[in-house]
Amino acid sequence: MHLVDSLLAAIVREDGESLVLHVGERPIVVAARGPMEVASAPMTLESMDSLLGDLLKADSQQALAEFGAVESELAPSALAPGEHFTVVAARGGDDIWIELRRRRSAASRADRSAVPASTEIVAALTSRPGPASSIPEPGVVLPMSRTPVRSDTPARTAIPRLAGLDRLLRLASARGAEALYLLSNARPAIRVDGAMSALEGEAPLGPQDVESLMLDVWPDRGSDPLSEGTEWICDIADVGRVRCLAFTDQRGPGGIFRMIPGKAVSAEQLGLTKEIQALCNEPEGLVLVTGPRASGKSTLLSAFVDVINRTRSEHVISLESQVKVVHESRSAVVSQREVRGGPEELLATLRAALRESPDVIVIEDLRSPEVIAEAVEAAASGYLVIAGIAAHTAPEAVAKLLEQAPADRRQQLQTTLAETLRGVVAQVLLKKSGGGRVAARELLLGSPAVASIIAEGRLGQLSLAMESGRRQGMVPLTDALVGFIRSGAVDVREAWRRASDRAALLKQLKREGIDTSFVERLA
């Protein structure tokens, strides 16, 4: 444990808040006067693996392997007497990230009241801070949007003070933010686990400040980044890819900067069941991914591509409005195409892709009747088509797909869909009781009973078919919500707020003996 003791002592010596270690990077102490490197060589995968073994007990290592992230309290260190530390670790494949957090007492925090809050960088990767228990609390698995592993890390003598938009983006990323918001005459704000809050320690920005910050990351110096609706993607060191959107409101220019994972979040990290992952093994047919706005559909589609990329030696073409997560070809050959135009451009790109002998076609959004018809026909012609569509439930996604189909082809499409539909995954994100978010998923499979219902146009019976198809692996959303409530992961009020069928949820809660008196108080 000598190395662990030395690292903890380095945090105390530099009066730091934490020490961050990442494969391919030198260890960094985060302190009030700025980040400081405390070693001359970057961390290797082998050294990080060994360090995890020293830091985590067996049960914590098992939780890390299962959930992708974990938090655990460290034993007292002889080299840092009187100090208390927590380790937060996250792992995605060969990418390992560790933070050793210093837990200061109230008196210690009072002595440091002059330290700006903006320097207190917290990774926010765990779901429930606080004293450790005998069973580690699973961490919230977030996209690891940090610098990827690299063998040619350039030598650096010092880390410069962060300035401009880079600094704000790094602070936002360190706090686990999904996005950074800049508005004129307002403090920068971030969205964490779906909730908005001001970025601590930051002053309000004037219109010129916002304009200057956005110019920091604008790649095209020959045009105006502040034009309404302008979008671009930039790469920020130690943050990853960032999707930028410019707008103007009554106060002046503004921007929204969404953090994009540096690599695909795996099916294991997302907790996808074997039944959902099995959809990626279908040789042909149609798989739909659905959910309300901001429910993680793109992340789920990306995870599907990752599963196929690791398990199938085939040709995959993905059609996306913007390439966010880059999939390097592994077992499969993956080609990602950006389609920034309207439905006509998407239709033309889809038809061109089908002439390139793909095995799998992934379509981010079925956005027009013509694209829907082409996708269903492709599924019937022997391709595996995985596509996103906006709807709240799996039955609603099927109904919406048919409703948007061209009127003169609807009956034919209904018959074809009945034959080709392999499954529909509907996802909704909920706030966890201890912080972070978790996905509840509904699964409708293309069983003979479901195919018969679709072919005969009895779509109102799809929910009943899903209820009776539990033995085949189908999962109504209500089942997923009740499971989270029973485990304590999600508060019953949060599940109630997110439920698409509240009457069904209430009935099942009562059957499970779960207190539902809050419903009467809301009435």
N, C-alpha and C positions, 0 to 999 in steps of 0.2 A: 504493500500500500504506500511505498515511499513516494511514487509519482503523484498519487492522489493528494498526499499531505503537502507536497511541494506546490501543487497547483492551488490548493486552498490557501496556503501561506502567501502565494503571489497575489491573490485577491485582496487579502488583508494588508499586505505591504503597500500596494498601490491605492489603498482605500477605495477599492472597486465595489461595484454592485454585483458583478457576475464575471464569469470567464466562459468564453464561447470557443468551442472546438468543432472543426468541420473537416472532413476528408479533403486533402489537397490544400488546406489553409494553415497558416501559423496560428497558434493559440492567441486569443485576444482578450485582455481584461477590459471590460467596459466600466469607465469611471467618470467622475464629474468633469475632469479636464480633457476628456476625449478617450477614444479607444487606443490601447497600447499593446503591441506585440510583445510576448514574453518568452519567445523561443526563436531560434535562428532557422529552424527547418519546419516545413509543413508537415501536418499529421498525415500518416499513411493509413490505408485501410486496415493493415495489420495492427498498427499501434492503437487505432480507435477500437478495433475489436477487443484487443487485450484490455484497454481501459474500461470498456463496458463490463468485462468480467470482474474487474476490481471494484467498480462502482455499484453494480447491481447484484442483489441477491437472486437466487434461482427463480423465485416466484416473479420478481420484477423482470428478469430476462425473458421468462415465458410470456408475460403480459406484453413486453415490447415486440416479441415475435408475432403475437396474435393480433395486436391492435395497431402496431406501427409507431406508437408513442407511449411514454410512461413517465410518471413522476414518482420519486422516492426520496425519503429523508436520509441524509448521510450520518454515519456515526461520528461522534466528536473526534477532532484531530488534535494530536499532541503538538503540532506545529502552529495551530490556530486556537489556543485555549480560550474558552468562553464564547466562541463563535458557533453559529449554527448554519448549516448549508443544506440545500436541496438540489438534487440532480434531476434534470429534465432531459430525456433522450428521445430522439426520433430516428427511425430508420426506414429507408425505402430502397431495397435492393442493396447495391454497394455504396449508397449514399448514407452516411451516418452523421448526425448532428447532435452535439451534447452541450448543455449549458449547466454550469455549476452556479447556483444562485445563493447569494449571501442573505440570510434573514436577519435583519437588524432589529434590535429591541426598540420600544417606543422612545426610551431615553436617547438611544443612539440616533434615531431619526430626528429627534428634536434638536440635537447638537448640529445636525446637518441641514437645518431649515433653510440655509442660504443657498443650497445646491439647486440649480434650475431643474424643474421636473422633466424638461425635455431631454436631459442626459440620462434619465433612469430608463434604460432600455430593457424591456421585458419581452421574452419570446412568446409568451401566451400560448404555448403548445399543449398545456394540460388542462384538464377539465375541472379539477377541484383542488386548489391550493390548500395547505394546512397540514396538520400533523399527519404523519404516516400511520397506516394501519397495517395489520399483519398481511392483508391482501391489498396490493397496490391498486389505486384507482386508475383505470385505463385512461391514457391520454387522448385528447381530441386529435384525431389524425387530420392534419392540415397539409395542403400541397407544400412540398419542400421547395420553396422558390428561391433557394440560395444558389451560389455558384456551383456548377457541376464539377465532378471530379476531373482533375486535369494533372497530367504528369509534367507539364512544362511551366509550373508556376514561376513567374519572374521574381527575382530577388527584390525585396523592398527594404529600405533602411528605416522608414518611419511611415506612419499612417497620417496623412494630412487631415486637418480639421474639415469636417463635412460642411458643405455650403450649398446654397441654392436648393433646387427641387430634389437633387440627389439626397440631401440630408433629410428632407421631409419624407421621401419615399422609404428611406432606410429605417427611419423611426417608425413609420406606419407598418412596414413589414415586420420589424422586430416585435411589435405589439400584436402580431397575428392578424393584421387588418386585411380585409378583402379589397378595400379601395380607399383612396385618398381623395378628398373633395376640397377644391379651392374655389372660394367665392369672394368677390370684391367686397371690401369693408366688413369682413368676417374672419374669424379664426379658422385655420385649417381644421377639417373634420375628417374622421375615419369611420369606417363601418367594420365592426368586429362581431362575428356571430350574428349578423343581420341587424345589429343595433348601432345607431349613430351616436357619436360623441365627439366633442372638441378634442383636438390633439393637445394634451397638457403642455403648459409652458410656452405655447406659441402665441404671438401677438396677432391682432387682426391685420389683414393684408389689404392694401389699397389697390385700385385698378391697375396702376402701373407696376406694383409688386407682382400681381398675378401674371400680367403680361410678360414681365421679365423672367419669372420662374418658368413659364411655359416655353419661352424661347430657348431655355437651357437644354431642352430635350427635343426641340423641333428639328427634324432631319433635313427639311427642304428649305434652305435659306432664301430661295428665290420666290417663295409664296408666303401667304399669311396664315399662321396657325390658328388665328382667332376667328376665322370664318365659321359661321354657325354650322354645327354638325361635323366639323372636320375630325377625322379619326386617323390615328396612326399607332404603330407599335414601336417601342424603343427598348433597348437593353440597358439595365442599370446594374453595375457591379454589385455583387453581394445581395441583390434583390431578385434579379432575373428579368423576364420579359414583362413589360407593363403596357397595357392597352390604354391609350390616351384619347379622350373625347373633349373637344372644345365647345363652349356655348357662350351666349351672352344673355344676361337677364337685365332687370331694371337697374341694377347697381353697377353693372359693368361686365368685363370678361370673367369667365370661370372655366374650370376644367375638372374632369373626373378621371382618375388614374386607377385602373383595376389591375391588381396583381395576378399574374398568370403563372401557374406552376411551371417550374423548370423542367419537370418530367411528368409523365402520366402518373396519376394516382392509381395504384394497382387495385385489382378486384379484392385482394386480401385486405388492403388498407380500408377500402370502402365497406368491407363486411358483406360482400355479395354472396348470396346463398349458392349452393351447388346447382339448384334449379335455374337460377338466373344465369350463372356462368355457362350452363349447358346450352343456352340459346346461341352462344358463340360457336358451338360445334355443329350447328345445323348446316347441312350441305347446301341448302337452298331455302327459299321462302322469305317471309317478311317478319321482321322484329321491330316493334315500335317502342320508343322511349318517350315518356310523357310526364307531365307535371305542370303545376302553375308557374308563373313567372319567378325567376331566381330560385329555382328548386334544384339546381345542379344537373340539369339535363346534359349540358356539354361535358361536364366532368364524367358522367356516367357513359356517354358515348365514347369518350376518350379511353375509359377503362376497358370497354368492349374491344376497341381497336388494339389495346395493349395485350389483352388475352389472346386475341387471334394472332397478333404479331409474335407471341411467345410459343404458340402451340400449333400453328398451321403453316405449312410451306406453300403459301398461295399468294395471289396478287390482290392487294387491297387498294381501292381508290376511295379517298375521303373528300367530300365536297363541303367546304366550310366558308362562312362569310369572312372569317379571318383565321389564319393558321395560328392558334394559340400555343398548344402543346405540340412540339415537333416529335414525331415518332421515327426514330432511326430504324431502318429495316433490320430485323433479326431473323427469325425463321421465315417470316413472310417478307414480301416486297411491298412496302407501303408508299403510296404516292398521294400527297395532300395537295388539293387544288383550292385556291381562294376564288370565291365567286362573290364579288362585291356589288354586282348589278342587281337588277330586278328578277322577277320570275322567268322572263324570257331568256336571260343569260344563264340562269340555273338550268333551265330545260335544255338549252343548247349544249351546255357543258356536260350534263348527264348523258345526253344522247351520244356525244363524242366519247365519253368515258366507256360506255357500253361497247364501243367498237374496238376497245383496247384489250379485249379478252380478260377482264377482271374476274375473280372468283367472288369477291365481296365488294359491295358498294355501300358506303356510309354517307348519308345525307343529313346534314345538321338540322334542316328545317324543311318539311313538306309545305311549301308556302303558296302553292297554287293548284287549281284543279288539274292542269295539264301535267305538272310534276308528279302529283299523286297517281294519276293514271299511268304514267310512264314507269314509276317505281313499282307499282303493283304488277304491271305486265312483265317487268324485269324479274321480279320474284317468281312469277309463273314460268319464266323462260329458263330457269335453272340457276339464277344468281341468288346469293344470300344478300338481302337488302336490309340494312339497319338504319332506321330513320327516326328523327325527332319530330314531334308534333305537340303543340301546346294544348293541354287539356288537364282537368283536375283529377280524373280517374281513368282507369283502363277502359271500362265500358264507354265512357264519354269520348275517349280517343278514337275508338272504332266508329262511333256514331259520327263524330266530326269528320273523320276521313271520308266516309261515304257521303255526308252532306256536301262536302266541297267538291266532290267528283262532278265532271260534266254531266248535265241532266240526261243527254242522249246516250251516255255510257254507264249510267249508274247501276242499272240492273245487271249488266254484264260484269261490272266491277265488283258488285256485291257477291256474285257467284265466284269470281276469281279470288277475291279476298278470303272467302270461306275456305277455299282450297289451299291458300298459300300462307295464311297467318300462322306463325309459329308461337308468338307470345307478345304480350304487352307489359312493360314495366312502368308503373306510375310511381313517382317519387315525390315526397314532401319533406322539407327540412323543419326540424323542431329544435327549440332551445332546450339544452340539457339542464337538469336541476342544479348541477354544480358548475355550470358554465360550459361554453362550447355548443356545438350543434350535432345532431344525429339525424340520419335519414330513415324515415319510415317508408317502406316500399310495398306496393300492391303488385301482385303477379297474376295475370290472366294467361293461361296457356291455350294453344289452339287444339283442344281435344275434339273428338268427334261430336260431342254434345255442343261445344261452342261453335264448331263449323256449321252444324245444322241450324243453330239459332241465327247465325249471320246469313246463311243462304236463304232462309225463309223470312228474313227481315224482322225477326222478333228481338230486336236489340234490347228492349226493356228487360229481357230475361237473362242478360249477360251477368248481372250481379248475382242472381240466384245460381247460375251455373258455376260461378266462382266460389260461392258458398259451399256448394255440393262437391266441388272439385278439390277440396283440401287434401284428400288422400293422394291425389295426383301431383301435389306440390303447389297448387294454387293458394294464394294468400290474399284475402280481402284486406284493405287498408285498416279496417277496424281491428283485425287480429294483431297487426303490427303495433298499432297505437296502444292497445290493452297490454301487450307484452312489455312495452317500455314503461307503462304506468306501474305494472306489477313489480318490475325490477327496481323501480325508484329512479330510473334514468330520466324520466320526463314527468313533470307535474301534470296532474289530471286536467287542470285548467288550460295548460298549453296544448294538450292533446285535443281537448274540446274545441279550442280555437281553430285548430288546423284540420279538424275532421271534415270530410266532405259529406258524410251521412251521420249527422249528430244523433238522430233517433236510434240508428243501429248501434252507435257507440254507447249511448245511454243504456240501452237494453242489455248490452253485453257487460257493461260495468256493474249493473245491478245483479246480473247472473253470477258474476265473479265475486260479489260481496264487497265491492269497492264503494266507498262513500261518494254519493252523488248529490249531497245536500247543497253544494255550491250552485247547482243548476237552478234550484228554487230561489236562491238569493239573487241570481242574475235575471230572473223572470220579472 
